[in-house]
Amino acid sequence: MAKKTKIDQTILVFKEIVGKHKISIPEEGIPKKPVRKLIQFFQNISDARVQKKVEYPLHEVIMVAFLAVMADACTFVDIANFGRINQEWLKENFYIKHGIPSHDTFRRLLSIISPRQLQKATVAFLLDNIKVIKRAFNIESEGIKQYCVDGKTSRGTGRLKGSDREVRQMHVLNVYDRTDGICIVSEEVGDKTNEIPVAQDILRILDLKGSIVSFDALHAQRDTVCVVIEQKGDYVVAIKGNQHELQDEIKTFFTPQRLKRIETGMSNYYESKEKSHNRIETRKYYLSSNVSWLVELDAWKGLKSIICYNVHTEDVNTGKITEEVHYYISSMKDVLTCADAIRGHWSVESLHWHLDVNFLDDSMEIIDRVAAQNFGLLRKMALSLHKLIAPLLRCSVRSSKKHIGWNVNALIAAFRVLDEDIIAEVMSSVKA
């Protein structure tokens, strides 16, 4: 792949522009263009019902459910209540013409929608609007993308409401586009398989050219990195006990003396320091492209470097110091790019944290797997949009959800930021 060492971060640049210019989007009526675009994406989802007997069009049901999740709805009852309370507002602004169904109807319809079709619609809408934002805010793409792969279990799906009986929890493998802040793939891991083959199947259909794929240690598999290289991508993979021989080799290589030499040489060394939450973290990255001695080098396709990542943490209040050492392999030789990718892998963990803390994913007691997957997709779509709204409202994602929950007109800001003409007008006033 081409030598581009900077990982693009569209959402971060967007936040910086909004903060620097104190940009705000006035709530002067919802723009029709992005609303109609979303309706079109939802209309492309197949409806398995007998059409002559349909009372509530499927795209209207999905639209109400999505807007309700944006406004902090966590259950099907919440969705139905949101619809009834805001029925006239929804009719006026989102073309909801056929009324609001019961919570049982919302549950039933979300259980017959193909998760892959809903995922295709939601991701396409988000990616389309990321392009709008890039053009409107003049955000250039000069570097490379990073895709972070990690699994998440929805623990509430392993409980039957009102019963002590446990069922299998739903486990989903997510591929998170750190650059654009979008979960581009969410695939359920079935009973008779695990994350590893599911990840390999997903990577085989992705265009990875000009991209870095990062994994935790579970995916430190020869076949997995082979797929990444065959798809023209690069990788950074954590190495732990499941590859104990390789881990021992790398650990033995990075002696204190060799780490000192790398640090002194500087070209393969990078250090960063950050203070937050009453902790001071110093991160040190040591890279070596001397890998010819690895016993199974040929088995790891594209392997060009090994990395030692040291994290030194000091608690400001207690003075307690902790040290962590992690090891990685990579198909790249640039220490800055590898360090950025290693640190950036937390973005998929941040996705899971938001889903649990702000969207109560672990409390989701939906036994129907299809309905649970679709509810999860709506949550991820809502989270991506909240990350765009929050900077404009000068608040966190959690506060953004509350803001919309208390005042649905705040949803207008979400769709106005997706209208290129409105953004152009706002930006022109900023430049003036």
N, C-alpha and C positions, 0 to 999 in steps of 0.2 A: 504494500500500500504506500501511498505518497507520504513523504515526510512532513507531517503536520503534528506538532507536538502540543498544541493547545487544545484542551477539551472545551467545546462550546458550552455555555450555560445561559441559554436564552432567558429563562425565568429570572435568574439573578441579575442579568443586565436590565431587564424590564423593571425590576424592583429599584435598582439604582437610579434609573432615569426618572421614575415616578417620585422617588424620594428627593432627588436633586432639584427637580423643578416644581416640587409640591403640586403635582398634577392631581386634579380631581375631576370626576365625570358627573356633571349635573343630572339630577333625576327629573328630566323634562318630558317624559313619555318614552315608552319602550320602542326601540327601532324595529321595523318590520323585517328587514333583510335577514339578520341572524336568526330571528324566530322562525321565519319561513324555511330557512336553511335547515334548522334542527328538525322541523316537522318533516321535511323531505327525507332526511336521513332515517327518521323513525318510520316513515311510510314504506321504506324499503324492506322492513322486517316482515317476514311471512306471517300470515294469520291463519291458523289451522281450523278456525271455526267455520261453520256453515254460514256464509255471508248473508243469506236472507234472514237469518235469525239474530244477527248481530245488533245489539242495542247500543253498545259503546265501542266506537272505532278504536282499534288497537293503538294507533299512534297518539290518540288523546289520553288513553289510560297511561301509556308510558310517559307522556309529557307531564301529566299531573303528578305521577309518582316521582319523577326526577325533580320537579320543582319543590315538591314536599321534602325530599331528602336534602335539597339545598337549604331548606328552611328548618332543618334540624329534626325531621321526622325519622324515627328509628324503628317503627313497626308499621304493619299494614293498617292498623287502627289509626295511627298518627296520620298516615297518608290520606285516608278517607276523611278524617276530621279536617285536615288542611284544605282539602278540596271543597268540602261543604261550607266552611267558614269563608273561603275566598272565591266562591263560585262565580259571582258577577265579575270580579276582577280578572279571573282566569278567562272568562268568556270574552271580555273586552280586549285583553292583551295577548292571549295565547290561542284564540280560536277554539276554545273548548265549548262546543255547541250542543253536546248531547247529554249534559248533566254529569253528575259524579256518582260512580258506582259504590257499592258497599265494600267494606274491607275484605270480605270473603271473595268478592269478584276481583279485586286487585290481586289478592293472593293467588287465585285460580289462574288468572291471565298471565301473571309473571311466571307461573309454573309450566306454561305451554310455549313460551317464547324460547327460541333457540339462543342459548348464551353466546354462541359464536356470531350469530347475526346481530345481537344487541352489542356485543363487543366491537364488531366491525363498524356499526353505526356510530357508537360513542367515540371511538378512537378516531374515525374519519372526521367527525365534527370537530374534535379538539385539534387535530393536526391541521385541518383547514384553517382554523382560527388562529393557530400559532403563526401560520404564514401571514395572516392579516396583520397581526401584531408586529411581526418582524418588519413588514413593509411600512406600516404606519409610524413605528418608532425608530425606523432606520437602523434596525439591529442586523448586523452582518454576520454571516456564518463563515468563519475563516478557518476554524479548527476541525476537530473530529467529535463524533458522538460517543457517549458512553451508555451502554446497556448493562444494568445491574440485575442479576438473576438471584432470586431467593424465594423460599416457600413460606406460606403462612397458614396456620391452623385457626379456623373459626371455632372456638371452644364451646360456644353456646349451642352449636349444631349437634353436640354430643349429648344433649339433655332433652328429655321429653317433658314438656311443661306439665306440672302436676303429678309427675311420676319420678321414682328413683331409678328407673331403668335407663341404662346408658346405651347409646347407639354410636356408630362410627362418626367421628368428627370429620367435617369437610376440610380437606387440605388442598390449597390452591398454590400453584407455582406462578409467580409473577415475574414478568420482564419489564423493568422500569426504565424508561428513557429519561436519564438524569438531565440531559440537555434541555428538553422541552417540558419536563415535569409531568409526563404522562405515562401511565401504566399501559403499555401497548399490547401486552398479552397477559391473560389470566386463564390458566388451564387447570381444571380440577385433576388431582392425582387420584386415580381410581384405586379400588381395593386390591387389585392384583398386580400393582406396579409400584414405582416409587418416583421421586423427583428426577433421578438421573436419566432414565430413558425419555421421560417427558421433556426435559430440558433439551436433550439432543434432537428430538423430533421438532421442537419449536425452532431451534437454531438453524436447522436445515432449510426452513422456508423463509428465513429472514435475510434481507440484503445487509450484510455486515461490512461491506466495503467502506473503508474510511471510518470504522468504528472500533471501540474497545469494549470487550465483554468482560465483566468482573464477576467472580464467583466466590462463595465461601468454600470451606474445605470439603464439604460434601461432594462438590462438583469437581474436585481435583481428580479427574478421570482422563485417561489417555484418549479414549474415544471422543470425549467432550471437546477437548482442546483441538483434536483433529478436525472436528466439524467446524469449529470457529475458523481455523486456518483455511480449510477448503472453501469456506464462504467468504474468503478474502478479508477476514477481520483479524484483530489482535486480541490478546487476552492477558489478564492479570488474575492469578488464582492463588488463594490461600492454601498453604500446605500444613497439615496437622497429622494426627496419629493414624488416620486411615491410609496415609501414605508414609508409614513410619520410617521405611528405609530411606526414602528421598528426604524426609524431614531430618533424619539423623545426619545424612551427608551434608545438607546445607548448614545445619547447626554446627557441625564439626568444622566446616570451612570458615565460618565467621568467628574466628578467634578474637579475643580482645586486641591482639597485636594487629591483625588484619583490619579490624574495624577502625583502629586508630590511623592506619595508613590510608584507608579510603577517606576518612574524615579530613586528614591533612591534605590529600590530593585534591579534594573539593569537587572535581568533575563528576564523580559518581556518588556525591553526597548531597543531601538536602535536609535542612532543619527548619522547623516552624514552631512558633510559640503562641499560645492562645490562653486568655483568661476569661472564664465564664463560670457561673454557678459556684462561685467561691473556690474555684480550682484553677491552678495554673498547669497547663499541659504542654510539655515539650516533646515534639515528635521528631525522631531522627530516622532517616531513610538511607540505607547503605546498599548500593547496587554493584554487582560484579557480573561482567559479561564473560568471565572465565568459567565456562561450563563444560569444556571438552572432556573433563575428567569424570563427569557424572556417569555412573555405571549404566543407567538406562536412558541416556540422553536421546538416543534414536527413537525410543518409544514415545517420547513427548514431542510431538510434531511442532516445529516452529520455536522451540524453547531457545531463547537467546540470553536470558539473564536470570539471576537469582537475587532476591532482595531480603535484607534483614530490616525489620521495622520495629523501632524501640519507642515505647511510650512511657514517659516519666511524668507522673502526676503528683502534685503537691496540694493538699487541702489547706486553704488559707486559714481556716478557723482552727483546725486541730494540729496542723503541721505534719499530719500523716503523709508519708510518701509511699507510692506504689510504683512498681516497675513491671511492664509487660513487654514481651518480645514475641514477634510474629514473623513468619517466614512466607515468602511468595516466590512463584516462578512467573515469568512473563516472556512474551514473544517480542518485547521491545527492549531497547537498550538505554533509553533516555530516562534518567532518574526523576526529573521533574514531572514528566508525563505519568510515570508509574506511581509516584507519590500522590499526584492529583487523583488518579484512578482508585488507589487504595483508600484514600481519605473519602473520596466521593461515593464509595460503595455504601456508605451510611445512608444515602438518599433512599434506597429501597427499604432500609430499616426504619427510616423516618416515615415512609409511606405506611408501613405496618403500625407504627406508633400512632399516627394520626387516625387510622382506621379503628384502632382499639380505644384510644382515649377520647377522640372528638366525635367519632361516629359509632361508638359502642359495638364494634363488630363482634367482640367476644361475648356480648350479651344477646346476640341474635339467635333466638330459639326457633329457627325455621328448619324443620326436618326435611321438607322437600328439597332435594339437592338443586334442582333446576331453578326454583324460586330463590333459593339462597344465593346461587351464583349470580343471578340477575340483579338481586338486591345489592350484592357486592359490587357489581359493575356500575350501578347507579351511584353508589358511594364514591367509587374511584373517580368517576366523571365529575361529581360534585366537588370533590377535593381539589381536582385540577383547576376548576373554575374559581374556587375560593382562594386559591393561591394567587390568582390574578386580581381578585376583588380586594383582598385584605390590604395590600399596599395602598390602594385608592381610598380605603376607609380608614387608613392609618391604624390598623389593628391586627391582631393575630387571626389565624384561621378559626379558632374557637370563637372569638368575638365576632368574626364575620358571620358565622352560622347563627349566632344569637341575634345579631343585628337584623338579619333577614327574617328570622323566626318572629321577631317582635314587630317588624315593619316590612311587609312583602314588597313595598315599593323600592326597597333597597336592591331587589332583584333586577330592577331596571339598570342599575350600574353594571351588573354582570353582562347584560346583553349590549349595553351601549359601548362597552370597551371592546366588543367584538364587531362593531360597525366601523369600517375603515373611514368613511366620510366624517363621522363624528370625531374619531381620533385625530384625523387630519386637521379638523377645525380647532380642536383643543391644542394640538401641537403648534399650530400657526400662531395662536394667541400667546403661547409660551415664548416662542421665538421672537415675537414682536416686543 
